[in-house]
Amino acid sequence: MIVGRAFKQTCKLFNQQQARIVFATQGLNQGIKEADPQLNEIIQKEIQRQKSTINLIPSENYTSLSAKQAVGSIMNSKYSEGLPLNRYYGGNQFIDKMEILCQNRALELFGLNPSEWGINVQAHSLTPANFHVLTGLLQNHDRVMSLSIEHGGHLSHGQNFKREKLSAGSVYFEILNYGINEKSGLIDYDKLEEQSKYFLPKVIFGGADLYSRKIDYERLRKICDSIGATLVVDLGQVSGLVATKILPDPFKYADIVTSATHKSLRGPRGALVFYKQGVKGVDKKGNEIKYDFKNKIENAIFPGSQGGPHNHTIAGIAVALKEAQQQNFKEYQQQVVKNAQALFQSFSQKQYNILTNGTENHLVLVDFKSKGINTLQLIHLLEQVHIDTYRSTLPNGKETFISSFLALGTHPMTTRGCTENDFKTIAEFIDRGALLLKELSTKQPAPTSAQEIQKWAEQNVQSNSSLQKLQQEAASFVKQFEVPSI
Ligand SMILES: *Cc1c(COP(=O)(O)O)cnc(C)c1O
């Protein structure tokens, strides 16, 4: 009997354990196809859409399989508030190794000496990274100058000419915008210098969202030095071109440099924040003066605005930074610029105005307004024929000077293998789309609200044989250029 009871108890225990195991892992080892068919279907549709779309959006790119594997890894499960070797949680020996590797690769990629530059890789994206920098350096109501959104500046640098408070930065700090000369399209450094003398900003932002020319960092440094301001350079979309030395080196002049990781660097979505450290100079008595950015920036990120770092993302960024150190990455960025030149030449031959009448980076700003074309209508029509494009407006949808242009970037399609001739074909497609839009709207004016335009564009593609032809040609063209790693 005793033996029997013991046997029963053992069985009960065994069943309980079995139940616990089943409960703990139920469904967790299933692939997304079985576990969530509804979401999986959406993802599959997005894959098909991306494959069949000519992507000219200047801020987008495609990430490698290895970087995506890192992003999908177990690094996601670990909390690691703090910095490497100085954490608030146990169990971070490998997370530390990973984050230090990521930091070192970022410094190496831009040829920086760790005694002169520090780096943080934890910011969740570039908009928050820029806000961390402002909150780290400034007190409430301190002054900042930045390129206006109407002229191609980024929202995260502040606001617009009307001083509407559009971003968090503009709520807490006083921002004055500088601009471009609308004729030449070039940044008006003289006016910036003049205004800085009475506005006396503590920070000047260099860098833009949509600017197709080199930025004169040396000039910005001089202006900052003359008024004792800190120079923050936001590399945004052009960091790959800077890392490969195709564009000038901002690190010679800047105090702080920020960059996205998911644009020209082809990594997962995130940001890099570099800050100067070490000896700045000597005072009159011969004592060393040191940069004091490190604590300000690090503390602004954690505990200032963020909690646990996204370790899976940092792991993916580390992979992308390794890829960016390879020789073929340099060749890639060189091709990006050649392709932008080809795009510029094609539009120029078709008598379009191009802002700054050229380009020195990945970006071509094509003026459609002067051709009598509404850029919002054009974007939606092009979407119907497998071409994704971008124009900049204010967040409330209000048009500005820069909204007259489509901002076309060559990074994503160059990743997919397009060269100069392919970009000539792409320019041809866009020009045909623009002419068809004009033709259609002379018959019947196109609507102006985004939702109605979308419907209007869909209906026109169904009923217009020239648009259908364009759609078919673009679809068969884009098939030649695979999206990597899907
Ligand atoms: C894209 C961009 C940003 C914002 O990046 P997010 O990661 O989308 O927040 C900020 N500044 C510049 C110059 C950019 O191009």
The ligand as a MOL file (V3000), in Angstrom:
LIG
                    3D

  0  0  0     0  0            999 V3000
M  V30 BEGIN CTAB
M  V30 COUNTS 15 15 0 0 0
M  V30 BEGIN ATOM
M  V30 1 C 15.4890 61.7190 -39.9040 0
M  V30 2 C 16.0620 62.8630 -39.1560 0
M  V30 3 C 15.7640 63.0470 -37.8030 0
M  V30 4 C 14.7510 62.2150 -37.0410 0
M  V30 5 O 15.0520 60.8860 -36.9540 0
M  V30 6 P 14.0120 59.8490 -36.2670 0
M  V30 7 O 14.8730 58.6880 -35.9710 0
M  V30 8 O 12.9590 59.6060 -37.2620 0
M  V30 9 O 13.4710 60.4820 -35.0450 0
M  V30 10 C 16.3730 64.1040 -37.1590 0
M  V30 11 N 17.2310 64.9180 -37.7850 0
M  V30 12 C 17.5300 64.7760 -39.1100 0
M  V30 13 C 18.4670 65.7180 -39.7450 0
M  V30 14 C 16.9610 63.7380 -39.8250 0
M  V30 15 O 17.2330 63.6060 -41.1340 0
M  V30 END ATOM
M  V30 BEGIN BOND
M  V30 1 1 1 2
M  V30 2 1 2 3
M  V30 3 2 2 14
M  V30 4 1 3 4
M  V30 5 2 3 10
M  V30 6 1 4 5
M  V30 7 1 5 6
M  V30 8 2 6 7
M  V30 9 1 6 8
M  V30 10 1 6 9
M  V30 11 1 10 11
M  V30 12 2 11 12
M  V30 13 1 12 13
M  V30 14 1 12 14
M  V30 15 1 14 15
M  V30 END BOND
M  V30 END CTAB
M  END
